[in-house]
Amino acid sequence: MEQSIKRIVIILNHADRERRNINKLKKAINHNNPSIEVHILPYRDKSFVFKVLEISPQVIMTFPFTAATTSRAFYLLKYLLNCVLVSFRAEGIMNLESEIQRKAFTGFEKYGVNLVDYEIFWGPGMARTIGNMLLEQSKISSLDRINWFGSPIVEDYVKPSYEGSCSLPDHISKKISQYSKERIVLIATGFLFAEYTDKNILVAGDIVDRSSVTFQQDFEEAQNAVQLCRRFREMWIDVIIRNALKYSNLLFVVKTHPQEIVVYRNKNVAPYEIFNKYNNILLINETIPFRSLINESSLLFHYGSTTSIEAYLSQVPSVFVDSKQLDLKGNKLLFTADIGIPSTISADISEVSSIISKHHEYPIPFELNDETERKLNEFFGYKRGGEYDPSNRIAKFLISLFNEKGQLIPYDDIYLARAIHTDWPGKKLINDLMTKGFSIIERIANNNI
């Protein structure tokens, strides 16, 4: 019996961070075809596999399988549903010259050529570089299955009316309204690695590869990266407080990374709570769009973050902060220290106070940069003045997949066998499936006859 209802399931890896852009995509799908059911599920929902089986979609879009064991639940889903599986690579910036970053984007997970039917990238540079690596590693069957459509994040800046106004919560808006834009400095943090334990490093699945011949060396480097990140975070906290005390007429807005919020909450640590003691430091530990803050600010300080691109698109100057004392670039796992995109200023953390002093007297101007414009095209497929509609393009592509069948996974596939028989964090779902019975599987089989 052929299924009459068309269904798409989209799996979120970091729900708080990704939901807004995925909701935009859902809206675009329904705009193009209102009859399609779009279901959004978080990967960390322990019952997400059962929910996907109950929905029985013809198309699944999920995050890339870079961390060890992440493909295994999807092997079961793909085998049982015979659906089209799409990998959406929503992290689209890296230093293409860095071997460690290229390896990080292809990942440590091992899976076969017939699991992922299509890969979606933001821009042509990543699609070309990582796409070729995926083909070489037999993680995709053809370069024809590599696509790029632009970034929904950049879309927010190019088409700000796409989702209407981006208002701030009242308590944040009230504080910001007390200062002019020229007096607001925004600081982006991203030091979740600082709280990692040895166990976290081992089980993360995308930091060290336990099967690698260089595992011990890589593990020790990861331990060192944790210490460096913790010390660098302490430096940032210190320099923010010192300048807040010196410039009482400036507001220092500290925006924590969405994943930091989750990690710190789970570990019951609060390294930034000290900021709440100072009247002119506004700590934001809420998941709100970065766009709503950068548009209120006159200068951004960051550690090597995609926020620098968002600042550029908002015509706000940015400062990339490094530490020669810590030699962050000497640790290959701290690759966020260099994403290969120029900021307005690059500085050592010891120079931050001087930059703030100059900005306080004469605000640092924003300037267009040819290299940044080139990177916007390379990473996001964006050319200034050109048409840009990534959410709609992705939506139309997903809709087109209802006319296709996914690549078949044979019953004797070695990776399918691994998903069933070996220990991995989600293996319990195999026993749960058996306990629950095979009613779901039988229904799916009957629908596919």
C-alpha positions as CSV (number, residue, x, y, z in Angstrom):
1,M,0.0,0.0,0.0
2,E,1.5,3.3,-1.0
3,Q,1.6,6.0,1.7
4,S,-0.7,8.9,0.8
5,I,0.6,11.3,3.4
6,K,4.0,12.8,2.8
7,R,6.1,13.2,6.0
8,I,9.5,14.7,6.8
9,V,11.3,14.3,10.1
10,I,14.0,16.8,11.0
11,I,16.3,15.8,13.9
12,L,17.9,18.5,16.0
13,N,21.4,18.0,17.5
14,H,21.5,21.1,19.7
15,A,17.8,22.0,19.9
16,D,18.0,25.4,21.6
17,R,20.5,26.6,19.1
18,E,19.0,25.1,15.9
19,R,15.2,25.3,16.5
20,R,14.6,28.8,15.1
21,N,16.3,28.2,11.8
22,I,14.6,24.8,11.4
23,N,11.2,26.4,12.2
24,K,11.9,28.8,9.3
25,L,12.6,25.8,7.1
26,K,9.4,24.1,8.2
27,K,7.5,27.2,7.3
28,A,9.1,27.3,3.9
29,I,8.2,23.6,3.3
30,N,4.6,24.2,4.2
31,H,4.5,27.3,2.0
32,N,5.6,25.3,-1.0
33,N,3.5,22.3,-0.2
34,P,0.9,22.7,2.7
35,S,0.0,19.0,2.6
36,I,3.4,17.8,3.8
37,E,3.7,17.0,7.5
38,V,7.0,18.3,9.0
39,H,8.0,16.8,12.4
40,I,10.9,18.2,14.4
41,L,12.5,16.0,17.0
42,P,15.5,16.5,19.3
43,Y,18.2,13.8,19.0
44,R,18.7,13.8,22.8
45,D,15.1,12.7,23.3
46,K,15.7,9.1,24.5
47,S,12.6,7.9,22.6
48,F,13.3,9.7,19.4
49,V,13.8,6.5,17.4
50,F,10.4,5.2,18.5
51,K,8.8,8.5,17.6
52,V,10.4,8.5,14.1
53,L,9.1,4.9,13.5
54,E,5.6,6.0,14.6
55,I,5.7,8.9,12.2
56,S,7.1,6.7,9.4
57,P,8.6,9.5,7.3
58,Q,9.7,9.2,3.7
59,V,12.5,11.8,4.3
60,I,14.7,12.3,7.3
61,M,17.0,15.3,7.6
62,T,19.6,15.2,10.4
63,F,22.9,16.5,11.6
64,P,26.1,15.0,10.1
65,F,27.5,11.9,11.7
66,T,30.9,13.2,12.8
67,A,30.9,11.9,16.4
68,A,31.5,8.2,17.1
69,T,28.3,6.0,17.3
70,T,26.0,8.8,16.0
71,S,25.1,6.9,12.8
72,R,24.0,3.8,14.5
73,A,20.4,4.7,15.4
74,F,20.0,6.0,11.8
75,Y,21.1,2.7,10.4
76,L,18.2,1.1,12.1
77,L,15.8,3.8,10.9
78,K,17.1,3.8,7.4
79,Y,16.9,-0.1,7.2
80,L,13.4,-0.2,8.6
81,L,11.9,2.8,6.8
82,N,13.7,2.6,3.5
83,C,13.6,6.4,3.6
84,V,15.7,9.1,2.0
85,L,18.3,10.3,4.6
86,V,19.8,13.8,4.3
87,S,22.7,15.2,6.3
88,F,22.4,19.0,6.9
89,R,25.8,20.4,7.8
90,A,24.7,23.5,9.7
91,E,28.3,24.3,10.9
92,G,29.7,25.9,7.8
93,I,32.9,27.7,8.6
94,M,36.4,26.4,9.0
95,N,39.9,27.2,8.0
96,L,40.1,25.1,4.8
97,E,43.9,25.1,5.1
98,S,43.8,23.3,8.4
99,E,44.1,19.5,8.2
100,I,42.7,19.0,11.7
101,Q,39.7,21.1,11.0
102,R,39.0,19.2,7.7
103,K,39.2,16.0,9.7
104,A,36.9,17.3,12.4
105,F,34.3,18.1,9.7
106,T,34.4,14.7,8.2
107,G,34.4,13.2,11.6
108,F,35.5,10.1,13.5
109,E,32.4,8.1,12.9
110,K,32.6,5.2,10.4
111,Y,29.7,4.4,8.2
112,G,29.0,3.0,4.7
113,V,28.4,4.6,1.4
114,N,24.7,3.9,1.3
115,L,23.6,5.4,4.6
116,V,23.5,9.2,3.6
117,D,21.6,9.8,0.4
118,Y,22.4,13.6,0.2
119,E,24.6,16.1,2.0
120,I,23.6,19.7,2.3
121,F,26.2,22.4,2.9
122,W,25.9,26.2,3.4
123,G,28.4,27.2,0.7
124,P,30.5,25.9,-2.2
125,G,33.9,26.0,-0.4
126,M,32.8,23.5,2.3
127,A,30.8,21.5,-0.2
128,R,33.8,21.1,-2.4
129,T,36.4,20.4,0.2
130,I,34.4,18.2,2.6
131,G,32.4,16.6,-0.2
132,N,35.5,15.3,-1.8
133,M,36.8,14.0,1.5
134,L,33.5,12.2,2.1
135,L,33.7,10.6,-1.3
136,E,37.3,9.5,-0.7
137,Q,36.3,8.0,2.7
138,S,33.4,6.2,1.1
139,K,30.8,8.1,3.2
140,I,28.9,9.3,0.1
141,S,28.4,7.4,-3.2
142,S,28.7,10.3,-5.6
143,L,29.6,14.0,-5.8
144,D,26.1,14.4,-7.3
145,R,24.8,13.8,-3.8
146,I,26.6,16.9,-2.5
147,N,24.6,20.2,-2.5
148,W,24.9,23.7,-1.1
149,F,22.0,26.2,-0.8
150,G,23.2,29.0,1.5
151,S,22.8,29.6,5.3
152,P,19.5,30.4,7.1
153,I,21.6,32.3,9.6
154,V,23.0,34.7,6.9
155,E,19.5,34.9,5.5
156,D,18.4,36.7,8.8
157,Y,20.7,39.6,7.9
158,V,20.2,39.7,4.2
159,K,16.4,39.4,4.5
160,P,15.7,40.7,8.1
161,S,12.0,40.9,7.4
162,Y,11.9,37.1,6.7
163,E,10.8,36.3,10.3
164,G,9.7,39.8,11.3
165,S,11.3,41.8,14.2
166,C,13.8,40.2,16.5
167,S,12.9,41.6,19.8
168,L,14.7,41.2,23.1
169,P,13.2,40.1,26.4
170,D,12.0,43.1,28.4
171,H,14.7,42.8,31.2
172,I,17.5,42.9,28.6
173,S,15.9,45.6,26.4
174,K,15.4,47.8,29.5
175,K,19.0,47.6,30.4
176,I,20.3,48.2,26.8
177,S,18.0,51.2,26.3
178,Q,19.9,53.0,29.0
179,Y,22.9,53.3,26.7
180,S,23.5,54.6,23.2
181,K,24.7,52.1,20.6
182,E,28.2,53.8,20.7
183,R,28.5,52.9,24.4
184,I,27.6,49.2,24.1
185,V,30.4,46.6,23.7
186,L,29.4,43.0,23.0
187,I,31.5,40.1,24.1
188,A,30.9,36.6,22.7
189,T,32.1,33.7,24.9
190,G,32.5,30.1,23.9
191,F,34.6,28.2,26.5
192,L,32.5,25.1,27.2
193,F,35.6,23.0,26.7
194,A,37.0,24.5,29.9
195,E,34.8,22.2,32.0
196,Y,35.5,19.0,30.2
197,T,36.7,16.0,32.3
198,D,38.7,13.1,30.9
199,K,35.5,11.1,30.7
200,N,33.9,13.9,28.6
201,I,36.8,13.9,26.2
202,L,36.5,10.1,25.7
203,V,32.7,9.8,25.3
204,A,32.2,13.0,23.2
205,G,33.0,11.0,20.1
206,D,34.4,13.9,18.1
207,I,37.4,15.0,20.1
208,V,39.7,11.9,20.1
209,D,39.5,8.8,18.1
210,R,40.1,5.8,20.4
211,S,41.0,3.6,17.4
212,S,43.7,5.9,16.2
213,V,47.4,5.0,16.5
214,T,47.9,8.5,17.8
215,F,45.2,8.2,20.5
216,Q,47.4,8.7,23.5
217,Q,49.0,11.7,22.0
218,D,45.7,13.2,21.0
219,F,44.2,12.5,24.4
220,E,47.0,14.3,26.2
221,E,46.6,17.2,23.7
222,A,42.9,17.3,24.6
223,Q,43.7,17.4,28.3
224,N,46.0,20.3,27.6
225,A,43.3,22.1,25.5
226,V,41.0,21.9,28.5
227,Q,43.5,23.6,30.7
228,L,44.3,26.3,28.1
229,C,40.6,27.0,27.6
230,R,40.0,27.4,31.3
231,R,43.0,29.8,31.6
232,F,41.8,31.8,28.6
233,R,38.3,32.1,30.0
234,E,39.8,33.4,33.3
235,M,41.7,36.0,31.3
236,W,38.5,37.1,29.5
237,I,36.6,37.4,32.8
238,D,39.4,39.5,34.3
239,V,39.8,41.9,31.3
240,I,36.0,42.4,31.2
241,I,35.8,43.3,34.9
242,R,38.8,45.6,34.8
243,N,37.4,47.6,31.9
244,A,33.9,47.7,33.3
245,L,35.3,49.3,36.4
246,K,37.4,51.8,34.4
247,Y,34.6,52.8,31.9
248,S,31.4,53.1,33.9
249,N,29.6,54.8,31.0
250,L,30.1,51.8,28.8
251,L,27.8,48.7,28.9
252,F,29.6,45.4,28.5
253,V,27.1,42.8,27.2
254,V,28.4,39.3,27.7
255,K,26.6,36.7,25.5
256,T,27.4,33.1,26.4
257,H,27.4,30.4,23.7
258,P,24.3,28.3,23.6
259,Q,26.3,25.1,24.2
260,E,28.1,26.7,27.1
261,I,24.7,27.3,28.8
262,V,23.9,23.7,28.5
263,V,27.3,22.4,29.6
264,Y,27.5,24.7,32.6
265,R,24.0,24.0,33.7
266,N,24.6,20.2,33.5
267,K,27.8,20.5,35.5
268,N,26.3,23.0,38.0
269,V,29.0,25.6,37.4
270,A,28.6,29.3,36.9
271,P,31.9,30.9,36.0
272,Y,30.3,34.1,34.7
273,E,28.0,34.8,37.6
274,I,30.6,37.2,39.0
275,F,29.6,39.6,36.3
276,N,26.2,40.2,38.0
277,K,28.0,42.2,40.7
278,Y,28.7,45.0,38.2
279,N,26.0,47.4,37.1
280,N,27.5,48.0,33.7
281,I,28.0,44.3,32.8
282,L,25.0,42.6,31.3
283,L,25.3,38.8,31.4
284,I,23.0,37.0,29.0
285,N,22.6,33.3,29.8
286,E,19.6,32.9,27.6
287,T,19.3,31.4,24.1
288,I,18.3,34.5,22.1
289,P,19.3,35.3,18.5
290,F,22.7,36.9,18.3
291,R,21.2,39.3,15.6
292,S,19.1,41.0,18.3
293,L,22.2,41.9,20.2
294,I,24.7,42.8,17.5
295,N,22.4,45.4,16.1
296,E,22.4,47.2,19.4
297,S,26.2,47.2,19.7
298,S,29.1,49.3,18.4
299,L,31.9,46.7,18.8
300,L,32.3,42.9,19.1
301,F,35.0,41.0,20.9
302,H,35.3,37.3,20.0
303,Y,37.6,34.3,20.3
304,G,37.4,33.1,16.7
305,S,33.7,32.8,16.3
306,T,31.1,32.8,13.5
307,T,29.7,35.8,15.4
308,S,32.3,37.9,13.6
309,I,30.5,37.2,10.3
310,E,27.2,38.2,11.9
311,A,28.9,41.4,13.1
312,Y,30.2,42.1,9.6
313,L,26.8,41.6,8.0
314,S,25.4,44.1,10.6
315,Q,28.2,46.5,9.7
316,V,29.6,46.3,13.2
317,P,33.5,46.2,13.6
318,S,34.9,43.1,15.4
319,V,38.0,42.2,17.3
320,F,39.5,38.7,17.3
321,V,41.3,38.1,20.6
322,D,44.1,35.6,20.9
323,S,46.8,34.9,23.6
324,K,50.5,34.7,22.7
325,Q,51.2,33.7,26.3
326,L,49.0,30.6,26.1
327,D,50.0,29.8,22.5
328,L,46.5,28.6,21.7
329,K,47.3,28.0,18.0
330,G,49.9,25.5,19.2
331,N,47.1,23.2,20.3
332,K,45.4,21.6,17.3
333,L,42.1,20.9,19.1
334,L,41.5,24.6,19.9
335,F,40.7,25.2,16.2
336,T,38.1,27.9,17.0
337,A,41.0,30.2,17.5
338,D,41.3,30.6,13.8
339,I,38.3,30.2,11.4
340,G,40.2,31.8,8.5
341,I,38.0,34.9,8.3
342,P,39.5,38.4,9.0
343,S,38.1,40.6,11.7
344,T,38.4,44.4,11.8
345,I,41.2,44.0,14.3
346,S,43.2,41.0,15.5
347,A,44.8,41.5,18.9
348,D,46.3,39.8,21.9
349,I,44.2,39.7,25.0
350,S,46.8,42.0,26.6
351,E,45.8,44.7,24.1
352,V,42.0,44.6,24.7
353,S,42.1,47.4,27.3
354,S,43.9,49.6,24.9
355,I,41.4,48.9,22.1
356,I,38.5,49.7,24.4
357,S,40.2,52.9,25.5
358,K,40.5,54.0,21.8
359,H,37.0,52.9,21.0
360,H,35.7,54.9,24.0
361,E,37.3,58.1,22.7
362,Y,36.7,57.5,19.0
363,P,34.5,54.6,18.0
364,I,36.2,52.2,15.7
365,P,34.6,52.4,12.2
366,F,33.3,49.5,10.2
367,E,34.8,48.9,6.8
368,L,34.0,46.5,4.0
369,N,36.7,43.9,3.4
370,D,37.3,42.1,0.1
371,E,38.6,39.0,1.7
372,T,35.6,38.7,4.0
373,E,33.3,39.2,1.0
374,R,35.1,36.3,-0.7
375,K,34.7,34.2,2.4
376,L,31.0,35.0,2.5
377,N,30.6,33.5,-0.9
378,E,32.9,30.5,-0.1
379,F,31.2,29.6,3.2
380,F,27.7,30.8,2.7
381,G,27.1,31.1,-1.0
382,Y,26.4,34.8,-0.5
383,K,27.3,37.6,-2.9
384,R,26.4,41.1,-1.9
385,G,23.5,42.4,-4.0
386,G,22.5,39.0,-5.3
387,E,19.4,37.0,-4.7
388,Y,19.6,34.9,-1.5
389,D,16.8,32.5,-0.3
390,P,18.4,29.4,1.3
391,S,15.4,28.3,3.4
392,N,13.2,28.2,0.4
393,R,15.9,26.4,-1.7
394,I,16.4,23.8,1.0
395,A,12.7,23.3,1.3
396,K,12.2,22.8,-2.4
397,F,15.1,20.3,-2.5
398,L,13.6,18.3,0.4
399,I,10.2,18.3,-1.3
400,S,11.7,16.9,-4.5
401,L,13.0,13.9,-2.6
402,F,9.5,12.4,-2.3
403,N,10.0,11.4,-6.0
404,E,13.1,9.3,-5.0
405,K,13.9,6.2,-3.1
406,G,16.7,6.0,-0.6
407,Q,19.8,3.9,-1.2
408,L,19.1,0.4,0.1
409,I,21.0,-1.0,3.1
410,P,21.3,-4.8,2.7
411,Y,20.5,-7.0,5.6
412,D,24.1,-8.2,5.8
413,D,25.6,-4.7,5.9
414,I,28.5,-4.7,8.3
415,Y,27.6,-1.3,9.8
416,L,24.0,-2.4,10.3
417,A,25.3,-5.4,12.1
418,R,27.5,-3.2,14.2
419,A,24.5,-1.0,15.2
420,I,22.6,-4.1,16.3
421,H,25.3,-6.2,18.0
422,T,28.0,-3.9,19.5
423,D,27.9,-1.7,22.6
424,W,27.2,2.0,22.0
425,P,25.4,4.7,24.0
426,G,22.1,4.1,22.3
427,K,22.1,0.3,22.1
428,K,19.4,0.0,24.8
429,L,16.9,0.9,22.1
430,I,17.5,-2.5,20.4
431,N,16.2,-4.2,23.6
432,D,13.4,-1.7,23.9
433,L,12.3,-2.5,20.3
434,M,12.2,-6.2,21.1
435,T,10.4,-5.5,24.4
436,K,7.9,-3.3,22.7
437,G,7.3,-5.9,20.0
438,F,7.4,-5.7,16.3
439,S,4.0,-4.1,15.7
440,I,5.6,-0.9,14.5
441,I,8.0,-2.8,12.2
442,E,5.2,-4.9,10.8
443,R,3.1,-1.8,10.0
444,I,6.0,-0.2,8.3
445,A,6.7,-3.4,6.2
446,N,3.0,-3.5,5.2
447,N,3.1,0.1,4.1
448,N,6.2,-0.5,2.0
449,I,4.7,-3.5,0.2
